[in-house]
Amino acid sequence: MAASLNKILVYGGSGALGNQLVNHLKTKNHWVVSVDLKENHDASANIIVDPNISMIDQERKIEESLKSFLTNDEKLDAILNVAGGWAGGNSSSNQFLMNSDLMWRQSVWSSLISASLAAKYLKENGVLTLPGAAAALNSEPTPGMIGYGIAKAAIHQLTKSLAASNGGLPKNSFVAAILPITLDTPMNRKWMSKADFSTWTPLNFIAELFEKWISSPNERPSNGSLVKLTTINNATQLSFH
């Protein structure tokens, strides 16, 4: 059997997009560790996160497990954070604070942990991706989903800060956030069964995009890019912000 090409961490590896990433990267013979609340049986290795402990303790436990998989001072070629979810509500909603807290923990905590891990375990010229959202681009208001919007806007700012010369990431590393409008996931099809699926971004498109960025550095956009994904008639176009 051929040796694995790269070592890649997928944060949120058991979700719809994360699972697609794990499977796609494995077919390219990459070694992939999944970080999530539950195990991904297709991954090369798994790190299970306890959602009931602090962000600091989550990072510490993830790092302890990661060290056991990296021998002889090995580094990761990429950290791909696709953790998160969606919850709506404005300030008058009964679950406003609960949903906002959930969005912050799922998206921002995972992104800060990913950034911290990247500073220590990402190779020079490595890749870090974070989960943004088109709805929060340019700090547009998201009154029907305030918690979601502020979490995604924070990730956009984090991406720009990490890309700065003193952002703390390894030399020549690349960081970007992807900003989809709607992803074509089983749960989205379940809850929005009458929507126009031809405007939803396929998960395999993102998996192929990430793999290209990892394997072909000359194909990467500018460091710190917010990459908006717009799908029309089943064709996805990228715009960079």
N, C-alpha and C positions, 0 to 999 in steps of 0.2 A: 504493500500500500504506500502511495506517495506521502511524503511528509507534508504537514499542514503548511500553508503558505504564510498566513498571518494569524496573530492572536487578537481577537476582537471581543469587547464586552458590549452586550446589548442590555441596556437598562429598560425594564418593561418587556422582557423577552417572552412572557407568556400571554401578552395581549394579542390582538389581531395583527397589528403591524409588526410587533416584536416577533411573533411566531413566523410571519412571512420572512422577516430579516434573517432569523436563525436558519430557517430551511434554505433560503437562497444562498447564504454565505457558506453553509455546509456543502452545498453542491459545487461550490467553487474551491472546496478543499481547505477552507479556513477553520481554525479552531475557535469556537464561540462559547463564551460563558454567558449564561442568562442570569440577570438579577431581577427578581420579582417576588411577589407575595406567594407564588406557588411555582412548582417545578415545571420546566419545559423538557419533556423526555427526549426531544430531538437535539437538544444542546449538547455540546461536548462536556460541559460542567454547569452546575447550578449554584447560585448563592441566594438563599431565601431571606427576605427582608421581613422584620417584625414591625408592623405599622403602629404598634402601640408604644414604641420607645421614641426617644427624642431623635432629632436629625443628627446630632453629634454621635449618639450611640449607634444609629443606623450606619453612619459612615465608618465608625470604628469596626463594627462587626463585618461589614462588607470588605473592608481593607484586610482584616485578619484572614478571611477566607480567600481573598484574591492572592495574598502572599503565598498561600499554600499551593496555588496553581502555577505561579511564576517562579521558576528556578534559575539559579545562576544570574541573578539580577536582570532577568528578562523584563521587557517592557511590552505594552500593548500597542498595536498598530492603530487601533481605533476604539473610541468609546461612543456608542450610538444610543442616545437617550430618547426613547419613544414612549416613556411612561406618561400616564395622565388619563384624563377622561373628560366628561362634560357634565356640568350641573348648571341649571339656570336659576333665575330669580333676581328681582330688584330689592331695594332696601326695605320694602314693606312686606316681602315674602316671609312666611313663617319660618322657612329653613334658610334664610339669607346668610346668617353667620355660620351655620353648620356647613352649607354648601361652599361658602367662600373658604372656610378652613380646609375643607376637603380638596378644593382646587389648588390651594397653596401647597398643601402637603404633597399632593400627587405630582404636580408639575414643577414647582419652584424648589422644594426640598430635593427632589431627584436631580434637578439641574445643578444645584449647588454642590451636591455630593459628587455628581459626575465631573464637575469642574475641579473639585478638590482632588479627586482620583487622577484626573488628567495631569494636573500639576506634578504629581508624584510618579505616575506609572505610564504615561503616554510617551511613546518614542518621539524623538525629534522628527519633524515632518509628518507627524501623526494627525489623525482626524478626530474631532469632537463635534457631534451634532446634538442639537437641543430642539425641544418640541414647541415651536411657536404656533401662531394662528393668524390667518389672514384677517380675521375680524378685528384683531387688536393692532393691526399695522398702523403706524403713525399716531398711536394713542387714540384711535377712533373710539367713540363711546360705545359701550355694549350694555345698554340699560336693562335688557332682558336676561342678561347673564353676567352680572357685575363681577362675581367672584372669578369666573372663568377669564374675563377680560383683563382684570388686574394681574392675574397670574401670568397670562401670556405676554402682556406688556412688560412685565418684570423680566421674563426670559429674553425678550428682544433687547432690553437694555443690558442684561448680563452678557449676551452674545457680543455686543459692541465693546463692552468693557474688557472681556477676555481677549478680544482681537487686538486691543491696544498694545503698544510696545512694552508696557510695564504691567500687562494683565496677568502675568504669572505662569503662562503655559510654556511648555518646552520650545526650544528654538525651531522656527519655521513650521510650527504646527498650524493646523487649519481648523477654524471653528466656524460653524454656520448654524442657523436655525431654519427649519423648514416650516412654511406657513401655508398649510392646506386650507381649502374652503370646506370641503366635506370629503372624508375618506370613504372608500367603498368597502365597508366592513359588514359582517353578518348582522351585528346589532343595529347599525344604521339602517340596513335594509328591513330589519324587523320593525323598527319604530317609525320609519318613514317609507313605508311600502309603496306609496303612490308618488314618490318623488321621481325626478328625471335622473336616472342613474348615469346617463351619458355625460353628466356634469360632475360626477364624483371621481376623484383621483384613485386609480387602481393601486393596491398595495405593492404589487410587483414593480410598478414604475419607480416607487421610492426605493425599494430594495436594490434595483439595478442602478439607480442614481448613486446611492451610498457606496455600492461596490466599485463603481467607476471612480468616485472620489478617492477611495482607499487605494485602488490599484494604479490609477493614472493621475498623479499630482498635477500634470499640466491641464487636466480637465476640470480642475476646481475653480470656482468663481473667486472673487476677491475675498480675502480673509475678513470675517465678521459679517458676511452677507446674510441678510434676511431673505430667504428664497421662497417667494410666493408661487404656489402651484395653482394654475387655473386650467380646468378641464372643460372643454367644449366639444360636443360630438365625439366623445371618447378619446380625444387627443389632448394631451397635457402640455402646456407651455410654462416655461419658467420666466420669472422676472425677479430682478435683484435690487434690493433696497438697503 
